[in-house]
Amino acid sequence: MTTTSAEQARPVIFGEVLFDHFPDGQRILGGAPFNVAWHLQGFGLRPLLISRVGHDDSGSSVLERMEQWGMDLRGMQQDDRYPTGTVEVRMREGGHDFAILPDQAYDYIQSEPALQLLEGNGHGMLYMGSLVGRGAVSRASLDSLLRRLRLPIFVDINLRPPWWNLARVEGSLARARWAKLNDEELRELVGRGAGDDEERQVQAELLRTRFDLELVILTLGARGADFISAGSRIHGAPVAVTQLVDTVGAGDAFSAVTLLGLVHDWPQEQILQRSLAFASRICAQRGATAADEELYRGFRREWKL
């Protein structure tokens, strides 16, 4: 079978799909890999999401929503034993906390269906978060994909206690070409205390050189974000949020546009500015994804996609 250039540009997104449960009873579909895939679909990139949901009402809702959004369902597996993922979101001053439940369907992603789907087809890159590595089954499946496919890897570090350990995160970084994390996660991994902008650049460069990364993407919350590559630091100033609703999913929105920019080979300064702009827009709504096609059309028009 001949693989088209459009197919080759499609990223593979591996990881969790879940529902965020908010204190007011609202349930919002999410999970970092799902959010990234959703946004990329909105931007016309047609990602292939590899994940797993339960044979339950929540799982059916996930698949229905994906189908309505035009997403490719071939990478979605269903589990007869474990439920569709759930996270309890607890709002606090200045942000939010997550209670991530154990033994969810996304912890049991199977390797063979994914390999059968992907082998022989070209894809541009593989996005992976660090949370999905908490489960031995999904972790082994991801290892199989990485060994067999040999795609360039974008790793999105999310250190959610107690669902991570240093060895697994370092193993992911050792395989990656690009890595995204926030300043707190950087300090945790490098083992050095807080500092000013210059100290953060030193920390990021230590991480980059240790794992031979092409690019370290450092998000700084209200202070914007940095791109650190060999001998270079580009700082992006934050984009003002017109009406802050919540910050859930802002980092995933940032990641999605960064991936979009890497696929389209935009200059780093442009990727950074556009990632910050879209993340700011997502902060003006409840939850991490938007079903408003016009939102994406507006950015696509502006960015000439």
KEKE-3310 file (N, C-alpha, C; in steps of 0.2 Angstrom, whole numbers, plus 5000, padded with zeros to 4 digits):
npx = (5004:5003:5009:5003:5009:5002:4998:5010:5014:5005:5004:5006:4997:4999:4992:4982:4964:4951:4939:4937:4931:4923:4920:4907:4900:4900:4906:4920:4927:4944:4961:4978:4985:4973:4968:4977:4977:4964:4964:4973:4966:4956:4964:4966:4975:4973:4977:4982:4975:4981:4973:4963:4947:4933:4921:4908:4896:4903:4914:4907:4903:4915:4919:4909:4909:4922:4920:4910:4918:4926:4937:4949:4945:4952:4962:4957:4954:4944:4939:4934:4935:4941:4937:4932:4943:4944:4946:4947:4944:4950:4948:4958:4965:4973:4975:4973:4970:4973:4965:4969:4963:4966:4970:4963:4955:4964:4976:4979:4982:4984:4997:4998:4986:4989:5001:4998:4990:4999:5011:5020:5014:5018:5022:5023:5028:5029:5019:5019:5014:5019:5011:5004:5013:5013:5006:5009:5006:5002:5014:5023:5017:5019:5033:5035:5030:5039:5051:5049:5044:5052:5050:5052:5051:5040:5040:5029:5030:5023:5022:5014:5011:5006:5011:5022:5040:5057:5066:5058:5054:5066:5070:5060:5064:5077:5074:5068:5066:5061:5056:5044:5040:5036:5042:5043:5044:5055:5065:5063:5068:5081:5086:5090:5088:5076:5077:5083:5079:5091:5096:5086:5088:5101:5098:5089:5097:5106:5097:5094:5107:5111:5101:5102:5093:5084:5076:5071:5056:5049:5037:5030:5019:5011:5021:5024:5034:5048:5059:5072:5086:5101:5113:5104:5091:5074:5062:5045:5033:5019:5002:4988:4974:4957:4946:4947:4943:4946:4962:4964:4970:4978:4991:4991:4985:4995:5005:4999:4999:5012:5017:5010:5017:5029:5027:5023:5035:5037:5046:5055:5052:5039:5032:5032:5025:5012:5008:5007:4997:4986:4985:4981:4969:4961:4961:4950:4938:4928:4936:4947:4946:4938:4922:4920:4920:4923:4932:4944:4944:4946:4959:4966:4964:4971:4984:4986:4983)
npy = (4994:5011:5025:5041:5058:5066:5057:5052:5064:5063:5064:5051:5048:5043:5037:5042:5043:5051:5057:5072:5077:5089:5100:5105:5096:5094:5085:5083:5079:5073:5071:5072:5067:5064:5077:5084:5077:5080:5094:5094:5088:5098:5107:5102:5091:5078:5067:5051:5043:5032:5023:5018:5013:5009:4996:5004:5017:5029:5026:5024:5036:5044:5038:5042:5056:5058:5053:5062:5073:5070:5062:5049:5033:5021:5017:5016:5006:4994:4989:4976:4974:4985:5002:5016:5030:5041:5057:5067:5083:5096:5112:5126:5140:5150:5139:5121:5104:5087:5071:5056:5041:5024:5009:5011:5010:5015:5011:4999:4997:4988:4980:4973:4976:4989:4989:4982:4991:5001:4997:4997:5009:5025:5038:5054:5058:5053:5057:5057:5056:5057:5051:5039:5029:5024:5012:4995:4987:4996:5003:4993:4991:5003:5003:4993:4999:5010:5004:4997:5006:5017:5031:5049:5057:5066:5070:5073:5079:5076:5076:5068:5065:5050:5044:5042:5039:5042:5035:5030:5041:5047:5037:5039:5052:5049:5044:5053:5067:5079:5088:5093:5102:5109:5123:5119:5105:5104:5108:5097:5086:5090:5092:5104:5119:5133:5147:5162:5168:5166:5155:5145:5143:5138:5126:5120:5118:5109:5098:5096:5093:5082:5072:5073:5081:5089:5100:5109:5112:5124:5128:5142:5146:5160:5168:5165:5156:5146:5142:5131:5127:5120:5131:5142:5152:5156:5167:5168:5179:5180:5178:5188:5183:5185:5183:5174:5157:5144:5135:5122:5111:5120:5118:5107:5112:5121:5112:5105:5115:5117:5105:5105:5116:5110:5100:5108:5114:5128:5143:5143:5154:5158:5146:5146:5159:5156:5145:5150:5159:5151:5143:5153:5156:5144:5145:5153:5146:5133:5118:5107:5105:5110:5111:5119:5123:5135:5141:5135:5137:5151:5152:5145:5152:5164:5159:5154:5140)
npz = (5000:4996:5004:5008:5007:5016:5025:5030:5037:5048:5065:5078:5092:5109:5123:5138:5139:5146:5159:5166:5181:5188:5203:5203:5197:5184:5169:5160:5145:5143:5147:5144:5131:5123:5123:5116:5103:5100:5098:5087:5077:5075:5070:5058:5056:5057:5067:5074:5087:5099:5111:5125:5131:5142:5141:5143:5148:5148:5140:5128:5126:5124:5111:5103:5104:5098:5085:5080:5080:5069:5071:5069:5073:5073:5081:5094:5108:5117:5133:5143:5156:5164:5169:5159:5160:5174:5182:5196:5198:5208:5212:5217:5225:5213:5204:5201:5207:5205:5206:5202:5197:5200:5190:5177:5161:5151:5156:5151:5138:5123:5114:5101:5093:5090:5084:5073:5066:5064:5058:5043:5038:5036:5048:5055:5068:5085:5099:5116:5133:5150:5160:5156:5157:5170:5171:5169:5158:5148:5147:5143:5130:5124:5124:5115:5103:5101:5099:5087:5078:5077:5077:5077:5093:5104:5120:5133:5148:5163:5180:5191:5206:5215:5203:5195:5192:5193:5185:5175:5169:5165:5156:5146:5142:5137:5124:5117:5105:5107:5121:5133:5147:5164:5174:5187:5186:5179:5189:5198:5190:5187:5199:5206:5215:5215:5204:5195:5178:5171:5178:5176:5163:5163:5169:5160:5149:5154:5156:5142:5136:5143:5139:5125:5118:5105:5107:5121:5129:5139:5150:5158:5165:5170:5166:5154:5141:5137:5124:5122:5114:5106:5111:5111:5118:5117:5122:5126:5128:5140:5134:5136:5145:5140:5148:5161:5164:5168:5170:5166:5155:5147:5145:5137:5126:5122:5119:5108:5098:5097:5092:5079:5073:5072:5063:5052:5050:5055:5060:5076:5084:5080:5082:5096:5099:5093:5100:5113:5111:5108:5119:5129:5124:5127:5140:5142:5143:5150:5154:5144:5130:5115:5106:5096:5080:5073:5081:5079:5065:5064:5070:5060:5048:5052:5053:5041:5037)
capx = (5000:5007:5008:5003:5013:4998:4998:5016:5014:5001:5007:5003:4997:4998:4991:4976:4958:4948:4934:4938:4925:4923:4917:4900:4896:4902:4911:4923:4932:4951:4967:4983:4985:4967:4967:4982:4974:4957:4966:4976:4961:4953:4968:4967:4981:4971:4981:4980:4976:4981:4971:4959:4941:4930:4914:4904:4893:4908:4918:4903:4903:4921:4919:4904:4912:4927:4917:4907:4923:4929:4943:4950:4944:4955:4967:4954:4953:4939:4941:4928:4936:4942:4932:4935:4947:4941:4950:4943:4948:4949:4950:4961:4967:4979:4976:4969:4974:4970:4965:4969:4961:4970:4967:4958:4956:4970:4982:4979:4982:4987:5002:4997:4982:4992:5007:4995:4988:5004:5017:5019:5012:5023:5019:5028:5031:5025:5018:5018:5014:5022:5006:5002:5019:5012:5003:5014:5003:5002:5021:5026:5015:5023:5040:5035:5029:5045:5056:5047:5042:5057:5048:5054:5047:5039:5038:5026:5032:5018:5024:5008:5012:5012:5010:5028:5046:5063:5069:5054:5054:5072:5070:5057:5068:5082:5072:5065:5069:5058:5053:5040:5039:5036:5048:5043:5046:5063:5069:5063:5072:5088:5089:5092:5083:5073:5082:5080:5078:5097:5097:5082:5091:5106:5094:5086:5102:5108:5093:5095:5113:5111:5097:5103:5087:5084:5073:5067:5050:5049:5032:5031:5013:5009:5027:5025:5037:5055:5062:5080:5090:5109:5116:5099:5085:5069:5057:5039:5029:5012:4996:4983:4968:4952:4941:4949:4938:4951:4968:4964:4971:4981:4998:4990:4984:5002:5008:4996:5001:5019:5017:5008:5022:5035:5025:5023:5042:5037:5052:5053:5048:5032:5029:5031:5020:5006:5007:5005:4991:4980:4984:4977:4961:4958:4960:4944:4933:4928:4939:4953:4944:4932:4919:4918:4924:4925:4938:4950:4945:4949:4967:4969:4964:4976:4990:4986:4983)
capy = (5000:5017:5030:5048:5063:5068:5051:5052:5069:5063:5061:5046:5051:5038:5039:5042:5046:5051:5062:5077:5078:5096:5100:5107:5090:5094:5080:5086:5074:5075:5067:5076:5064:5065:5084:5086:5074:5084:5100:5093:5087:5104:5111:5099:5087:5071:5063:5044:5042:5025:5023:5012:5015:5004:4995:5007:5023:5034:5024:5025:5044:5045:5036:5046:5062:5057:5052:5068:5078:5067:5058:5042:5028:5014:5016:5016:4999:4994:4985:4973:4973:4991:5007:5022:5034:5046:5061:5072:5090:5100:5119:5129:5147:5150:5133:5115:5098:5081:5065:5052:5035:5018:5004:5013:5006:5017:5008:4992:4998:4982:4982:4970:4980:4996:4988:4980:4997:5006:4995:4998:5015:5031:5043:5059:5058:5050:5061:5053:5059:5052:5047:5033:5024:5021:5005:4990:4984:5001:5004:4988:4992:5009:5001:4989:5004:5014:4999:4994:5011:5022:5038:5055:5057:5072:5068:5079:5077:5078:5073:5068:5060:5046:5040:5043:5038:5045:5030:5029:5048:5048:5033:5043:5058:5047:5042:5059:5072:5086:5087:5099:5102:5116:5125:5115:5098:5105:5108:5091:5082:5092:5092:5110:5124:5138:5152:5167:5166:5163:5149:5141:5142:5133:5119:5117:5116:5103:5093:5095:5090:5075:5067:5074:5083:5094:5106:5108:5117:5125:5132:5145:5148:5167:5171:5163:5150:5146:5136:5130:5122:5121:5138:5147:5152:5160:5168:5170:5183:5177:5181:5190:5179:5190:5181:5168:5153:5139:5134:5115:5110:5125:5115:5103:5117:5123:5106:5104:5120:5116:5099:5108:5120:5106:5097:5112:5117:5135:5145:5142:5160:5158:5141:5149:5164:5154:5140:5154:5162:5146:5141:5158:5156:5139:5147:5157:5142:5127:5112:5107:5105:5114:5108:5125:5122:5141:5143:5132:5140:5157:5152:5142:5158:5168:5155:5152:5133)
capz = (5000:4995:5010:5005:5011:5021:5030:5033:5042:5054:5072:5082:5099:5113:5130:5141:5138:5153:5160:5171:5185:5192:5209:5202:5194:5176:5167:5154:5142:5143:5146:5139:5124:5120:5122:5110:5097:5098:5095:5081:5073:5074:5065:5051:5055:5057:5071:5075:5094:5102:5118:5127:5135:5145:5138:5148:5145:5147:5134:5122:5125:5121:5104:5100:5103:5093:5078:5079:5078:5063:5072:5067:5079:5073:5087:5100:5110:5122:5138:5146:5164:5167:5166:5156:5164:5178:5186:5200:5198:5214:5211:5222:5223:5208:5200:5202:5209:5201:5210:5197:5200:5198:5186:5172:5154:5148:5159:5148:5130:5120:5109:5095:5088:5088:5079:5066:5063:5062:5054:5035:5037:5038:5052:5056:5074:5091:5105:5122:5140:5155:5165:5154:5159:5176:5170:5166:5152:5143:5147:5138:5123:5121:5122:5108:5097:5100:5096:5080:5073:5077:5075:5082:5099:5108:5126:5137:5155:5168:5186:5195:5212:5215:5197:5191:5195:5190:5180:5169:5165:5162:5150:5140:5139:5133:5118:5114:5101:5109:5128:5136:5154:5167:5178:5193:5184:5177:5195:5200:5187:5187:5206:5208:5217:5211:5202:5190:5171:5169:5181:5173:5156:5164:5171:5154:5145:5157:5153:5135:5134:5146:5135:5118:5115:5100:5110:5128:5129:5146:5151:5164:5168:5169:5164:5147:5140:5134:5119:5123:5109:5107:5111:5110:5122:5115:5127:5123:5133:5140:5130:5141:5144:5141:5154:5164:5167:5171:5166:5164:5148:5144:5143:5131:5120:5120:5116:5101:5093:5096:5087:5073:5071:5070:5057:5047:5050:5057:5064:5083:5087:5077:5085:5103:5100:5092:5106:5119:5110:5108:5126:5132:5122:5130:5147:5143:5143:5155:5151:5140:5123:5112:5100:5092:5074:5071:5085:5075:5059:5065:5070:5054:5044:5054:5052:5034:5036)
cpx = (5004:5004:5008:5007:5009:4998:5004:5017:5010:5005:5003:5003:4995:4997:4983:4970:4954:4943:4937:4932:4926:4919:4909:4896:4897:4907:4914:4928:4939:4956:4972:4984:4979:4966:4971:4979:4968:4959:4969:4971:4957:4957:4970:4972:4979:4976:4978:4981:4976:4979:4966:4953:4938:4923:4909:4901:4898:4912:4914:4903:4909:4921:4914:4906:4918:4925:4914:4912:4927:4936:4943:4950:4948:4960:4964:4952:4948:4940:4935:4929:4937:4938:4936:4938:4943:4946:4946:4947:4946:4952:4953:4963:4973:4980:4971:4973:4970:4970:4964:4968:4965:4966:4961:4960:4962:4977:4984:4979:4987:4992:5000:4992:4985:4997:5004:4993:4993:5010:5015:5016:5016:5019:5025:5032:5026:5025:5016:5018:5017:5017:5005:5007:5018:5009:5008:5012:5004:5010:5024:5023:5018:5030:5040:5034:5035:5050:5055:5046:5048:5055:5051:5049:5046:5036:5035:5026:5026:5019:5018:5009:5006:5013:5017:5034:5052:5065:5065:5054:5061:5073:5066:5061:5074:5080:5069:5069:5067:5055:5050:5039:5038:5042:5049:5046:5053:5067:5069:5067:5079:5091:5092:5087:5080:5078:5078:5080:5085:5098:5092:5085:5097:5103:5092:5091:5106:5104:5094:5101:5113:5107:5098:5097:5088:5082:5070:5062:5048:5043:5032:5025:5012:5015:5029:5029:5044:5056:5069:5082:5097:5111:5111:5094:5080:5064:5051:5035:5022:5007:4991:4977:4962:4948:4943:4944:4942:4957:4969:4965:4975:4988:4997:4988:4990:5005:5006:4999:5009:5021:5015:5013:5028:5033:5025:5030:5041:5044:5050:5050:5041:5029:5027:5025:5013:5004:5004:4998:4985:4979:4980:4970:4958:4957:4953:4938:4933:4931:4944:4952:4938:4929:4917:4922:4927:4931:4944:4950:4948:4957:4970:4969:4970:4983:4991:4987:4978)
cpy = (5006:5022:5037:5052:5065:5063:5051:5058:5068:5060:5056:5049:5045:5040:5039:5046:5046:5057:5066:5078:5084:5096:5102:5101:5089:5089:5083:5081:5077:5070:5071:5073:5065:5073:5086:5083:5078:5090:5099:5092:5093:5108:5107:5094:5080:5066:5056:5043:5034:5026:5018:5015:5009:5002:4998:5013:5028:5032:5025:5032:5046:5044:5040:5053:5063:5057:5058:5073:5076:5064:5051:5037:5022:5012:5015:5008:5000:4988:4982:4973:4980:4997:5013:5027:5040:5050:5066:5078:5094:5107:5122:5136:5147:5144:5127:5109:5093:5075:5060:5045:5029:5014:5006:5010:5009:5014:5001:4992:4992:4984:4979:4974:4986:4994:4986:4986:5001:5004:4995:5005:5020:5036:5048:5059:5054:5055:5056:5057:5054:5048:5040:5027:5022:5014:5000:4988:4990:5003:4999:4989:4998:5007:4997:4994:5007:5010:4998:5000:5016:5029:5043:5056:5064:5069:5074:5076:5080:5073:5073:5063:5057:5042:5041:5041:5040:5041:5030:5036:5049:5043:5036:5048:5055:5045:5048:5063:5079:5084:5094:5097:5109:5117:5121:5108:5098:5104:5101:5086:5083:5092:5098:5115:5129:5144:5157:5164:5163:5156:5143:5139:5137:5126:5116:5115:5110:5097:5091:5091:5083:5070:5069:5076:5089:5101:5104:5114:5118:5130:5135:5149:5156:5171:5169:5156:5151:5140:5136:5125:5124:5128:5143:5146:5158:5161:5170:5173:5180:5181:5182:5186:5185:5189:5174:5163:5147:5138:5126:5114:5115:5122:5111:5107:5119:5118:5105:5108:5119:5110:5101:5112:5116:5102:5101:5116:5125:5137:5145:5148:5160:5152:5143:5154:5161:5149:5144:5157:5157:5144:5146:5158:5150:5140:5151:5153:5136:5121:5113:5107:5109:5111:5113:5125:5129:5144:5141:5136:5147:5157:5149:5148:5162:5165:5153:5144:5130)
cpz = (5000:5001:5007:5010:5017:5027:5034:5038:5048:5060:5075:5089:5104:5120:5132:5138:5144:5153:5166:5175:5189:5198:5208:5198:5187:5175:5160:5151:5141:5143:5141:5132:5120:5118:5116:5104:5095:5095:5088:5075:5071:5069:5059:5050:5055:5061:5072:5083:5096:5109:5119:5132:5137:5140:5143:5144:5144:5141:5128:5120:5122:5113:5100:5098:5098:5086:5076:5077:5072:5064:5070:5073:5078:5078:5094:5102:5116:5127:5142:5154:5167:5164:5162:5161:5168:5182:5190:5200:5204:5212:5218:5220:5219:5204:5202:5204:5206:5206:5204:5199:5197:5193:5181:5165:5151:5150:5156:5141:5128:5114:5102:5090:5086:5083:5073:5062:5060:5057:5046:5033:5040:5042:5053:5062:5079:5097:5111:5128:5144:5160:5162:5155:5166:5176:5167:5159:5146:5142:5142:5131:5120:5120:5116:5102:5096:5097:5089:5076:5072:5074:5080:5087:5102:5114:5130:5145:5160:5175:5191:5200:5213:5209:5193:5195:5191:5184:5174:5165:5162:5155:5144:5137:5135:5126:5114:5110:5104:5116:5130:5143:5157:5171:5184:5192:5182:5184:5198:5197:5187:5194:5209:5210:5213:5209:5198:5183:5169:5172:5178:5166:5157:5165:5165:5150:5148:5155:5146:5133:5137:5142:5127:5115:5110:5103:5116:5128:5136:5147:5158:5167:5166:5166:5157:5146:5136:5129:5120:5119:5110:5106:5110:5115:5119:5120:5124:5129:5134:5136:5135:5139:5145:5147:5156:5167:5171:5167:5165:5157:5144:5141:5137:5125:5117:5116:5109:5096:5092:5091:5080:5070:5069:5064:5051:5046:5051:5060:5072:5086:5086:5081:5093:5103:5098:5097:5112:5118:5110:5115:5130:5130:5125:5137:5148:5143:5149:5151:5146:5132:5121:5106:5095:5086:5072:5075:5081:5068:5059:5066:5063:5048:5045:5052:5045:5033:5032)
residu = (MET:THR:THR:THR:SER:ALA:GLU:GLN:ALA:ARG:PRO:VAL:ILE:PHE:GLY:GLU:VAL:LEU:PHE:ASP:HIS:PHE:PRO:ASP:GLY:GLN:ARG:ILE:LEU:GLY:GLY:ALA:PRO:PHE:ASN:VAL:ALA:TRP:HIS:LEU:GLN:GLY:PHE:GLY:LEU:ARG:PRO:LEU:LEU:ILE:SER:ARG:VAL:GLY:HIS:ASP:ASP:SER:GLY:SER:SER:VAL:LEU:GLU:ARG:MET:GLU:GLN:TRP:GLY:MET:ASP:LEU:ARG:GLY:MET:GLN:GLN:ASP:ASP:ARG:TYR:PRO:THR:GLY:THR:VAL:GLU:VAL:ARG:MET:ARG:GLU:GLY:GLY:HIS:ASP:PHE:ALA:ILE:LEU:PRO:ASP:GLN:ALA:TYR:ASP:TYR:ILE:GLN:SER:GLU:PRO:ALA:LEU:GLN:LEU:LEU:GLU:GLY:ASN:GLY:HIS:GLY:MET:LEU:TYR:MET:GLY:SER:LEU:VAL:GLY:ARG:GLY:ALA:VAL:SER:ARG:ALA:SER:LEU:ASP:SER:LEU:LEU:ARG:ARG:LEU:ARG:LEU:PRO:ILE:PHE:VAL:ASP:ILE:ASN:LEU:ARG:PRO:PRO:TRP:TRP:ASN:LEU:ALA:ARG:VAL:GLU:GLY:SER:LEU:ALA:ARG:ALA:ARG:TRP:ALA:LYS:LEU:ASN:ASP:GLU:GLU:LEU:ARG:GLU:LEU:VAL:GLY:ARG:GLY:ALA:GLY:ASP:ASP:GLU:GLU:ARG:GLN:VAL:GLN:ALA:GLU:LEU:LEU:ARG:THR:ARG:PHE:ASP:LEU:GLU:LEU:VAL:ILE:LEU:THR:LEU:GLY:ALA:ARG:GLY:ALA:ASP:PHE:ILE:SER:ALA:GLY:SER:ARG:ILE:HIS:GLY:ALA:PRO:VAL:ALA:VAL:THR:GLN:LEU:VAL:ASP:THR:VAL:GLY:ALA:GLY:ASP:ALA:PHE:SER:ALA:VAL:THR:LEU:LEU:GLY:LEU:VAL:HIS:ASP:TRP:PRO:GLN:GLU:GLN:ILE:LEU:GLN:ARG:SER:LEU:ALA:PHE:ALA:SER:ARG:ILE:CYS:ALA:GLN:ARG:GLY:ALA:THR:ALA:ALA:ASP:GLU:GLU:LEU:TYR:ARG:GLY:PHE:ARG:ARG:GLU:TRP:LYS:LEU)
# end
